[in-house]
Amino acid sequence: MLGTSLRDLYRVREAKRKRASSYDTTGGNRDYLKIYPGDIKNICELDGPGCITHIWMTMAPLDDSVEEYLHRKVVLRMYWDDETNPSVQAPIGDFFGMGHGITKNYTSAPLTMSPEDGRALNCFFPMPFGKNARIEIESNANEPIKFYFYVDYEVYEKAIDSPLRFHALWKRELTKGIDDNLSNALYCFGGKNTTGEKNYVILDAVGKGHYVGCNLNIHNLRFTQEWNWYGEGDDMIFIDGEPWPPSLHGTGMEDYFNTAWCPQQEVCTPYHGIILGGGPNWSGKISVYRYHIQDPIMFDKSIKVTIEHGHNNHRSDDYSSTAYWYQTEPHKEVLPILPVKERLPLPDTLPFNPIDLEKCFGY
């Protein structure tokens, strides 16, 4: 159970390296699972104590075409130690670091999308388990898919040295702002948020552990020729039920993601980056990430990771995110994921006022 720094590589390791994969057990070259629309399939069940150290996955329709938004239609779940409520639940593309149902080559320390066109999905978050681990895939694709995977893990003779387990949870919200029939300056910068109550919530967890980051995906739904920067909202992270202002209060969305000055330039670093920078006047779709690998955020009882959607929560945009954290069990109940219709990205051009976005989903 040693770490992974270069300085630890020479140390003796008391473990056995194992792998579960989709290889053709007949010795042939049909190295994938066939998963049909509506299927929920266990891709591996592992006995512990152990720790998953690396996951690689890729998929495509059986004819090798590229189905639109496939990476939002397929859901990934993980379960530790006989639990029945998942510790991990997310559309597969979002789990591996990028939303909007698309893939793109990018690199961070814990998550990467690699060529071709980001369709090779890799995760390096360590995922310990005591008794067992189970990973399942649910497909809401239009057509049957072939699904390839490696799950690399270690098995130990001794118990895991921590009670914390890996968690990841995706959510989506069409944020409700204010009517923008007022000056652009007031819309973008007016008012004061002294509670954080209407912020977009990235994570709301109960237990003891530490938050290790998120990816955030925004579709800018405001159509205007005026200043249309979407990211003026502050990050606010509430630890153990503390009141506003929280001990971790930031100065703006781009600042939390370690960038500056309303950026659009795409960049990937080990712990933060901009995968999609948006279009003219910050229009269209944006994807950013911030991983607290060197600076995890600890909590003893609970954590609520939030961010304003525009200053004072004035903006109505399409937000989605995946949060990653480690915590003791049991975890807060994970509700069923949104139906596939409510997971799919909105069109780039909307034929109606974004304030009425519920019409898109029929509720």
C-alpha positions as MATLAB code, in Angstrom:
seq = 'MLGTSLRDLYRVREAKRKRASSYDTTGGNRDYLKIYPGDIKNICELDGPGCITHIWMTMAPLDDSVEEYLHRKVVLRMYWDDETNPSVQAPIGDFFGMGHGITKNYTSAPLTMSPEDGRALNCFFPMPFGKNARIEIESNANEPIKFYFYVDYEVYEKAIDSPLRFHALWKRELTKGIDDNLSNALYCFGGKNTTGEKNYVILDAVGKGHYVGCNLNIHNLRFTQEWNWYGEGDDMIFIDGEPWPPSLHGTGMEDYFNTAWCPQQEVCTPYHGIILGGGPNWSGKISVYRYHIQDPIMFDKSIKVTIEHGHNNHRSDDYSSTAYWYQTEPHKEVLPILPVKERLPLPDTLPFNPIDLEKCFGY';
ca = [
       0.000    0.000    0.000;
       2.897    2.295   -0.776;
       2.414    5.581   -2.581;
       3.213    6.245   -6.219;
       5.963    8.849   -6.099;
       9.195    8.204   -7.968;
      10.994    8.031   -4.632;
       8.893    5.030   -3.553;
       9.534    2.904   -6.621;
      12.547    1.079   -5.175;
      10.724   -0.049   -2.017;
       9.550   -3.644   -1.566;
       5.816   -3.957   -2.133;
       3.763   -6.544   -0.279;
       0.951   -7.009   -2.781;
      -0.137   -8.954   -5.848;
      -0.931   -7.101   -9.042;
      -4.173   -8.238  -10.728;
      -6.276   -7.236  -13.694;
      -9.852   -7.653  -14.833;
     -10.329   -6.972  -18.538;
     -12.586   -7.625  -21.500;
     -10.084   -9.880  -23.267;
     -11.396  -12.743  -25.389;
     -11.194  -15.756  -23.066;
     -11.242  -18.132  -26.071;
      -7.905  -16.781  -27.246;
      -9.518  -14.966  -30.155;
      -9.699  -11.249  -30.910;
     -13.234  -10.417  -29.755;
     -11.818   -8.416  -26.838;
     -14.981   -6.604  -25.796;
     -18.308   -7.036  -24.072;
     -21.447   -6.555  -26.125;
     -23.898   -4.357  -24.209;
     -27.423   -3.769  -25.506;
     -29.650   -0.706  -24.932;
     -31.153   -0.921  -21.444;
     -28.600   -3.439  -20.167;
     -27.055   -3.092  -16.709;
     -23.993   -5.311  -16.673;
     -21.343   -6.041  -14.052;
     -18.022   -5.748  -15.808;
     -15.981   -6.970  -12.836;
     -16.321   -8.229   -9.279;
     -13.096   -8.160   -7.255;
     -12.234   -9.789   -3.936;
     -10.249   -7.874   -1.337;
      -8.674   -6.446    0.565;
      -7.332   -4.540   -2.402;
      -7.115   -1.264   -4.278;
      -7.932   -0.351   -7.869;
      -4.968    1.618   -9.217;
      -5.904    2.255  -12.853;
      -8.951    1.995  -15.118;
      -8.941    2.189  -18.918;
     -12.150    2.064  -20.948;
     -13.339    2.709  -24.481;
     -16.500    1.930  -26.397;
     -18.280    2.311  -29.719;
     -21.336    1.019  -31.559;
     -20.775   -2.422  -33.048;
     -20.062   -0.932  -36.493;
     -17.345    1.382  -35.045;
     -19.369    4.510  -35.817;
     -19.559    7.433  -33.344;
     -22.993    7.737  -31.738;
     -23.874   11.300  -30.758;
     -23.604   11.950  -27.006;
     -22.733    8.298  -26.311;
     -20.620    9.336  -23.317;
     -23.706   10.814  -21.605;
     -25.873    7.810  -22.442;
     -23.668    5.206  -20.745;
     -23.529    5.274  -16.916;
     -20.687    4.030  -14.709;
     -21.301    2.842  -11.129;
     -18.997    1.402   -8.463;
     -19.772   -0.387   -5.201;
     -17.470   -1.220   -2.287;
     -17.772   -3.926    0.379;
     -21.243   -5.311   -0.358;
     -22.955   -1.921   -0.429;
     -26.153   -1.701   -2.497;
     -26.172    2.082   -2.963;
     -23.310    3.119   -5.274;
     -20.310    5.120   -4.147;
     -19.713    6.169   -7.772;
     -22.441    7.172  -10.218;
     -21.851    9.280  -13.319;
     -22.172    9.263  -17.080;
     -18.971    7.680  -18.267;
     -17.595   10.743  -20.073;
     -18.273   13.006  -17.106;
     -16.594   10.561  -14.732;
     -13.451   10.617  -16.843;
     -13.321   14.397  -16.698;
     -15.354   16.026  -19.455;
     -19.064   16.693  -19.880;
     -21.411   17.656  -22.713;
     -21.504   14.056  -23.943;
     -18.294   14.478  -25.916;
     -14.634   13.519  -25.645;
     -11.451   15.415  -26.402;
      -7.762   14.733  -25.854;
      -6.680   16.189  -22.507;
      -4.391   15.256  -19.625;
      -4.580   15.734  -15.853;
      -2.903   13.782  -13.059;
      -5.895   11.626  -12.009;
      -7.934   11.552  -15.241;
      -7.129   11.633  -18.952;
      -8.822   11.270  -22.314;
      -6.304    9.980  -24.838;
      -6.248    9.524  -28.604;
      -8.063    8.808  -30.765;
     -10.101   12.009  -30.156;
     -10.183   11.441  -26.409;
     -12.068    8.157  -26.684;
      -9.493    6.250  -24.588;
     -10.612    6.942  -21.006;
      -8.134    6.617  -18.129;
      -8.454    7.023  -14.352;
      -5.617    6.880  -11.797;
      -7.575    7.678   -8.614;
      -6.779    4.924   -6.064;
      -9.926    3.068   -5.018;
      -9.430    0.873   -1.929;
     -11.863   -1.820   -0.863;
     -11.988   -4.172    2.112;
     -14.101   -7.199    1.203;
     -14.940   -6.653   -2.451;
     -15.529   -4.223   -5.297;
     -18.047   -4.238   -8.122;
     -18.198   -2.063  -11.248;
     -21.270   -1.927  -13.452;
     -22.177   -0.282  -16.736;
     -25.674    0.806  -17.765;
     -26.249    1.583  -21.433;
     -28.949    3.937  -22.653;
     -27.341    4.089  -26.090;
     -29.459    3.902  -29.223;
     -27.623    0.850  -30.533;
     -25.695   -2.086  -29.051;
     -22.134   -1.152  -28.137;
     -18.873   -2.974  -27.773;
     -17.201   -2.116  -24.496;
     -13.484   -2.616  -23.825;
     -11.874   -2.220  -20.398;
      -8.933   -2.834  -18.095;
      -9.322   -2.598  -14.314;
      -5.855   -2.865  -12.740;
      -5.741   -3.516   -9.003;
      -3.634   -4.762   -6.115;
      -4.566   -7.460   -3.597;
      -3.160   -7.416   -0.050;
      -2.800   -9.952    2.728;
      -3.472   -7.303    5.380;
      -6.498   -5.053    5.849;
      -6.638   -1.701    4.086;
      -4.959    0.997    6.204;
      -7.826    3.505    5.948;
     -11.616    3.452    6.461;
     -12.111    5.983    3.644;
     -13.553    4.919    0.305;
     -13.529    6.639   -3.078;
     -16.684    8.418   -4.229;
     -17.732   10.284   -7.361;
     -21.121   11.779   -8.133;
     -22.494   13.588  -11.170;
     -25.306   16.105  -11.135;
     -26.932   18.541  -13.536;
     -28.990   21.659  -12.992;
     -30.577   24.252  -15.240;
     -29.870   27.142  -12.913;
     -32.562   29.703  -12.197;
     -31.278   33.258  -12.263;
     -33.090   36.536  -12.668;
     -34.828   38.216  -15.585;
     -32.099   40.190  -17.345;
     -34.365   43.102  -18.341;
     -32.105   45.519  -16.477;
     -28.764   47.108  -17.197;
     -25.993   44.695  -18.083;
     -23.857   46.075  -15.261;
     -26.519   45.262  -12.659;
     -27.163   41.869  -14.208;
     -23.475   40.937  -14.175;
     -22.282   42.632  -10.985;
     -25.242   43.875   -8.918;
     -26.546   42.674   -5.580;
     -24.936   40.834   -2.644;
     -24.950   37.154   -1.763;
     -24.692   36.816    2.017;
     -26.026   33.264    2.458;
     -24.889   31.044   -0.417;
     -28.308   29.374   -0.294;
     -29.025   29.522   -4.036;
     -25.538   28.550   -5.200;
     -25.001   25.617   -7.545;
     -24.087   22.634   -5.333;
     -21.210   20.501   -6.619;
     -21.105   18.194   -3.576;
     -23.192   17.725   -0.431;
     -21.723   14.856    1.601;
     -22.092   13.603    5.171;
     -19.331   11.689    6.960;
     -15.607   12.130    7.569;
     -13.143   12.436    4.728;
     -11.676   14.810    2.178;
     -12.824   16.365   -1.076;
     -10.350   15.954   -3.937;
     -11.882   18.034   -6.705;
     -14.339   18.272   -9.557;
     -14.932   18.958  -13.180;
     -17.516   21.588  -14.073;
     -19.303   21.939  -17.395;
     -21.322   25.006  -18.321;
     -23.452   25.733  -21.363;
     -23.821   29.526  -21.609;
     -27.500   30.047  -22.431;
     -27.595   33.837  -22.510;
     -27.702   35.340  -25.986;
     -26.552   38.976  -25.981;
     -24.133   41.313  -27.701;
     -23.214   42.785  -24.311;
     -20.583   41.471  -21.901;
     -21.554   37.821  -21.409;
     -18.941   36.376  -19.045;
     -20.571   33.418  -17.297;
     -18.046   32.870  -14.503;
     -18.329   35.787  -12.093;
     -19.656   33.588   -9.278;
     -17.611   32.886   -6.145;
     -16.827   29.405   -4.848;
     -18.021   28.747   -1.287;
     -17.122   25.518    0.531;
     -18.903   24.901    3.829;
     -17.171   22.519    6.260;
     -19.051   20.653    9.043;
     -22.192   22.774    8.779;
     -20.516   26.146    9.310;
     -22.568   29.309    8.542;
     -21.868   31.899    5.858;
     -19.237   33.121    5.228;
     -17.555   29.717    5.026;
     -13.918   29.264    5.923;
     -13.212   28.553    2.241;
     -14.685   31.496    0.300;
     -13.248   32.348   -3.104;
     -13.268   35.313   -5.462;
     -14.664   33.944   -8.724;
     -15.145   30.834  -10.785;
     -11.993   31.183  -12.850;
     -10.000   31.804   -9.657;
     -11.172   28.549   -8.068;
     -10.082   26.731  -11.221;
      -6.634   28.393  -10.928;
      -7.004   30.621  -13.996;
      -7.568   34.367  -14.354;
      -9.098   37.249  -16.288;
     -12.168   35.552  -17.809;
     -10.074   33.006  -19.714;
     -10.898   31.135  -22.899;
      -7.469   29.726  -23.722;
      -7.490   25.952  -23.367;
      -4.829   24.495  -21.074;
      -4.237   21.221  -19.251;
      -2.039   20.940  -16.157;
      -1.843   18.072  -13.643;
      -4.331   19.627  -11.219;
      -6.362   22.259  -13.118;
      -7.321   23.117  -16.639;
      -9.722   24.371  -19.292;
     -10.662   21.623  -21.742;
     -13.287   23.680  -23.603;
     -12.982   27.460  -23.574;
     -16.275   28.490  -25.185;
     -17.000   30.610  -28.243;
     -17.149   34.355  -29.012;
     -18.202   36.468  -26.026;
     -17.921   33.323  -23.833;
     -20.796   31.669  -25.688;
     -21.448   27.967  -26.013;
     -19.996   25.129  -23.963;
     -17.199   25.207  -21.392;
     -15.397   22.433  -19.469;
     -12.960   23.055  -16.609;
     -11.401   20.989  -13.819;
      -9.706   21.438  -10.451;
      -8.256   18.442   -8.596;
      -7.124   18.843   -4.978;
      -4.420   16.190   -5.121;
      -1.803   18.248   -3.287;
      -4.351   20.148   -1.187;
      -7.360   17.944   -0.282;
     -10.122   19.634    1.702;
     -10.818   17.747    4.927;
     -14.126   17.468    6.779;
     -15.123   15.698    9.999;
     -18.917   15.648    9.708;
     -20.006   17.086    6.375;
     -19.009   19.183    3.376;
     -20.980   21.316    0.942;
     -19.061   22.488   -2.120;
     -20.906   25.281   -3.929;
     -20.383   28.015   -6.490;
     -22.505   30.964   -7.581;
     -24.012   30.758  -11.075;
     -23.012   34.263  -12.041;
     -22.543   36.932   -9.394;
     -25.309   36.706   -6.796;
     -26.710   33.732   -8.762;
     -28.123   35.968  -11.480;
     -27.474   33.643  -14.434;
     -29.662   30.906  -15.938;
     -27.282   28.410  -17.550;
     -26.878   24.649  -17.947;
     -24.525   23.384  -15.224;
     -23.246   19.856  -14.720;
     -20.405   18.538  -12.604;
     -18.716   15.471  -11.215;
     -17.302   15.681   -7.684;
     -14.633   13.321   -6.345;
     -13.973   12.624   -2.666;
     -12.995   10.023   -0.070;
     -15.086    9.398    3.033;
     -16.137    6.930    5.698;
     -19.141    4.710    5.136;
     -22.063    4.754    5.069;
     -22.393    7.640    2.620;
     -25.398    9.824    1.954;
     -27.953    8.045   -0.226;
     -27.272    8.381   -3.945;
     -30.532    8.877   -5.845;
     -31.132    7.278   -9.260;
     -29.438    9.160  -12.070;
     -31.540   11.396  -14.308;
     -33.276    9.628  -17.213;
     -31.255    9.737  -20.411;
     -33.490   12.433  -21.960;
     -32.640   14.731  -19.051;
     -28.914   13.970  -19.281;
     -28.420   14.899  -22.929;
     -26.876   18.284  -23.786;
     -29.088   21.072  -25.019;
     -28.753   22.253  -28.632;
     -26.265   25.048  -29.200;
     -29.036   27.392  -30.384;
     -32.260   27.411  -28.395;
     -35.612   28.418  -29.976;
     -36.970   29.883  -26.734;
     -36.048   31.977  -23.729;
     -33.490   30.136  -21.552;
     -35.495   31.113  -18.465;
     -38.094   28.521  -19.643;
     -35.679   25.639  -20.063;
     -37.976   23.189  -18.282;
     -39.864   22.940  -21.588;
     -36.868   21.133  -23.019;
     -37.351   18.221  -20.640;
     -41.134   18.323  -20.462;
     -41.505   19.046  -16.728;
];
